[in-house]
Amino acid sequence: MKTKLEEQLKNCQSLLPDQLSDIARSKLNETYQIITETDHSISPIQRKTNVSRTINKWWVSTAAAAILGVTLIASGFVSPAMADALKQIPVLGQIYSIWGEKNFDPGVQQADFITNVNQSVTHGDVTMNIPTLLFDGTRIVMNITTPGNTLASEPNSPPSDANKGAQDTLEVLYEGQNLVRGIEYMGETASSMMVDVLNSGEFAQFPDQFDLTVNVTLKGYDVPFQFVVPVKRSTPITVLTSEETKHHDNINLQNSMLEITPMTTQLSVEYKTKPGQSVEEMLASIPSKYKGANGGVIGLLFDIEDENGVQLKPIKAHPLNESYKIQFEPFKTIPSTVTIKPYLIVSEEYPAGAEGRVEAINMVKEYIPELETVFSVK
């Protein structure tokens, strides 16, 4: 007798286009097989009585579902009908929400590079899972889930019965340093969160393989959920460096490193002081139009452009100081040359009522060609 999961998967299969590549179709068929075999291997009695064994089976299914869902998303074959079908499957619906439908970051939709972590910690009646992550050498994107529990709550709200189980604190540690990270709650019940971990400048580069410590506390729970997550780079990476310093209006700018991966394009920016000059003296010597609102930082922004004039969109804003990194979306194809174009915003407008990640309209930029850097890739 067919299970509900099998019926739902069969519905998804019927919506696949004929032009799907043989490799992609083979990968999806193998994944379907894993999920259906996993579902069959759990008897109704085990579902009710053997919790630990059920969780282990669930992990196999989740890992396979991650591959299935993101393969479809990354392949660009998620039609409206397919999207509706994916949403109806509990595990796939969650994966689709996390990695596809509500994600505005094209770099994370890379099915071939997802690493299965499959770790879980249980305290009381809550189980926290880290099923999958992506690491490309520049940043780590992982999803953390607590099935049946809501992670979102009002910021700085005290524990109460209404928000018990909501995420309170999150530490992501590498070599004892708490890394900068962004959090986005996912799903209708916010039982998942996407965590984007950034190398914001504390380290020149992440190594290709290392352990990451993740500590999460939930409101109403005294014991933190602690994970030691093995991280290994799963994508190719092109690293370009430059020791050239550009000079203009007392700004000494070095675009020291450009890292290109299928997931991220990352630029390392450094403002140099003259011999014997302090950072404060450097800032005091620079015209005010280049500075932020409080005058304490240099407020230049950057466009990244290939040899055909195609520009990349930034992924996230970063705090500005004398040394920092900026992350952009990936190149669709590896370029021959990359031009880094610093600019100031003369004026910009945003759509009325706009919220979240919205692009400015009618933006006027003032480029500073004297500070441009060109990297040769090929």
N, C-alpha and C positions, 0 to 999 in steps of 0.2 A: 504494500500500500504506500502510495507516494505521500511524503510529508509536505507540510506547508512550505518549508524552505525549498524543497525540490521544485514545487510548482512555481514558486517565485523566480527561481533561477532559470527554469525553462522559459518563463515569460521573457526574462532578460535576453536569453539566447536567441529567441525568435526575433528580437529587435535589432540584432547585430547586422550591419550592412554586408553585402556580398563582397565589397572591395577590401575588407579587412585583410591585412597581410597574413601569410601562412604562419609566420613566427608569432604574431600577436594572437591569432586564433588558437594556435597550439598552446601558448602560455595560458590563455583563458580557459581552454578545455581542461588542462591539467588542474587548474585552480578549482574549477567547478567540481572535478572529481574529488579533490581533497575535502571540500566543504561537504559534499553529499555523503562521503564515506564517514566523515566525522559525525555528521548528524545521525546516521544510521547506527554508529557504534555506541550511542548513549541510549540505553533502554529507559522506558518510563520510570522504572523503579530507581535507576541510578539518578535520574533527573531530580527525584524527590529526596533521596536518602544519602547519596554519596557526593557531598558538596565539593571536596577537594578534587575528586576525579573529574567531576563535571567542569570545574574551572580549568583544569588542564586541557580537556577537550575543547572548551570554549576558546582557549588561547590558540590552538591549532587552527580553528575556524577563523578567528580574528586575523591571524597572520595571513592566511590565504585570502581572506576577504579584502585585506589591505591591498594585496597585489592585484586582485581582480578589479576592484573599484578604481584604483588609480591608473591602472593600465588603460581602462576605458576612457578615463578623463584625459590622460596625457595623449591618447591616440586621437582625440578630437572627435570621437564617435558617440558623444552623449547627446542624442536628440531629445526633444521635449518628452517624447514617449518613453525613451530609455531612462531619463531623469526621474520621471514619475515612478517607473518600475523599481529603480534603485532605492528610492525613498521608502518604499514599502517593506524592504528587508532590513531588520533591525541592525545587524552589523554593517552591512553595505551602506545603509542609509547614513549611519554615523560617519563612516569613512568618506562617503561622497560629500557630506557636509563639511568635514574637516579639510579634505584635500582639494575639493573642487568647487562646488556650487557657491559657497560663501567666501571663497578665498580669492583675494585680489592680487595675490603674489604669484605671477606665472612661473617663477623659479621652482616652487615646491611641487608643481605638477609634473614630476619626473618619475614615472613608474619604475624605470629600470634601476633607479638608484636608491630606492627605499630599503632600509635595513630593518629587519625584524628584531626587536629587542625582547619582547615577550616577558616582561617582569611584572610581578604583582606583589603588593603588600596589603595585609588586612589588619585593621584595628577595629574592634567592636563589630558593628554591622556594616562597615564600609570597606570595600576593596578598591584600592587604587591601582591602576594599570598604566604602564608605559609600553604600548604595543609596538610602535614603529618610530623611526626617526630618519632624517636626511642629514648628511654631513658632506660638504663639498670642499672642506679645507678652509673656508672663510666663516661659515656660520653653521649652526645646528638648529634644525627645526624638528621638534618632537611633539607628539600628542599625548596628553595625560588624560585619562578617563576615570570616572567613578560611576559605574552603571547604577542607575536608580537613585542617584544623588545629584543635587544641584550645587555647582561650584561657585556660581556668581552670587554676589550680594552687594549691598550698598557699601562704598568705600568707607573704611574706618568704623563700620557699624559693630557694636558689641555683640558677643554671642547671645543667641536667644533660641527658643524653640523654632522660631520662624526661619532662621538662617543657619541652623546647626548643619554642619557638614560643608558649608561654603568655604572656599579657599581663603585662608587668612594671610599666610606668608609663603614665599617661594624663594629658595636659595638654589642657585646653580653654580657649583664650585669647580674650578680647575686650578690645581696647584695651590689650593687654599684661598684663591681669589674669587670673590663673588662676581660673576660675569653679568654684564648688562643683558637684560632680556625683556622682550615684549610678550604680553599675554592677550589672547583673544578667546573669549568663551564661544563655544560652538554648540549647535543643536538647539532645538526648541526648548529643552529642559536645562541647557547649559551643563550637561553632565560631562562635557569634554572641554579641554582648553588646548589651544595651539600655543606652544612656547617657542619663540624665535630667539635663540641665544646668539649674541653678537660678540665678536672680538673687537672691542671698541678702542683698542690702543694699548692695553696693558701688556700685550704680547705681540711681537713682530708677526708671528704666524702660529697657528695651531699646528702641532705635529700631525702626521697622517693617522696615528693611532694612539689613543689614551683613554683613561677612565674619567668619567664625569660624575660628580656627586650631586644628587638632586634631593633636597629636603623640602617637603611640603607640610604645612600645618593647616588643619581645618578647624573652623570655629566649633567649640564644644568638645574637642578632642585634645587631651593633654599630650599624647605621644605623637611625635612627627612621623610622617611616612618617609622613610629613607631608602634611597636607591643608589647603587653604584653601577652606572651604566657604561658598558664598553662602547667606545665610539671609534669608528674606522672610516676613513674617507672612502666614499664609494663612487666618486666621479673623477674624470680626468681634470687636470688643472694646468693652466698656463700662467706662469709667473714672470712678469716683466718688471725690471727695476731701472731706475734712473738716478744718477748722482748730479744731474744738471739742476742748478738753482736759477730761477728766473727773477729779475729785479724790476720793480716799477713802483714809484711813489713810496719809497722806503719799505716796500713789501719785498721780502726775500722768500719766495715760494718754491718748494721742492715737492713735486708729485713723485714720491719716491718709489711707489710700487703699484702695479696694476695686476690684479688677479682675475683671470677669466675662467669660469666654469660653466657647465650647462645649467646651473642653478642660480649663480650670482656673478655680477661683475663688481669687484671691490677696488676702490681707489684709496690709497694711503696718502694723506696730505700732511705736510710739515711746513711750518713757518720758522725760518731760521733767524737767529739773532746775529749781529755782527760780533767780531771778537771783543770780549770784554763788556758787551752790552747785555743788560738784563731784559727779561720779557716786558716788564713795565716800561722801560725806556724805549723798546721797540714799538710798543703800542702807542706811546705818546708821540712818536715821530710820524705816525701814519695819518693821513687826512681823515677827517671824521666820516666822510661818505662811505668809507670801507668798513666801518665799525658797526657793531650791533647797537641796540637801543641804549645799553648801559655803558658803552664805550670800552668794555672789558674784553671783547673778542673781535676778531676780524670776521666780518659777515659775508665773505665771498661765497657764492654758490657755484656749482660746476655742472656743465653739460659734458657728456661723453658721446663722441661722434665717430662713426667709421668713415672709411674713404669715400663712401657714397652719400655722406651727409645724413645718414640715419642716426637719430639720437635715442639714447636709452632713458627710460623713466626711472627716477630714484625709487627705491623700495621703502625706505624709512628715513626720517630725519635723525640726525645725530647731534649730540652736544658739540659745540664748537670750542676749541682751545688751540694751543699752538701745535698740537699733533693729534690727528684723529683719522677715522676711516669713514668712507661713504659707500653705501651699497646701492647698486642699481640692478635692474632686471638683466637677465642674460642676453647675450647676442644670439640671434637665431642661427647664424653661421659665424665661424671664426673669421674676423676681418683681417685685412692685410696691414692696415694702420689704424691707430686709434688716436684721436686728438682730444686732449683735455682742455675745455674752454671755460675759464673762470668768468663769472659775470656778477653784476649787481642788478637787483630788481628796481626798476624805475617806478613802475606802477603795476597793479594787478587787481583783478576783480574775481569774486566768487559768486556762483549762482545763488539767488535768494533762497534762503531756507536750507542751504546745503549742510550736510552733516557727514562726519566720517572722512574716508579717503576720497576727496574730491579735487579734481584738477582746477587750477585757476583758469579763468578765461580772460582774454584781452591782456595778457601779460606782456609788458615791455621790458626787455633786458638790455643792459649796457655791458657788452663784452669787453674784456681787457686783453687784447691780442698779445701785448708784451709779456703776459704771464702764461701763455699757452704752452703746453708740452705735447709733443708727438711721440707716440710709442710705435715702433715697428714690430709687427707680430709675426709676419711670415717672411 
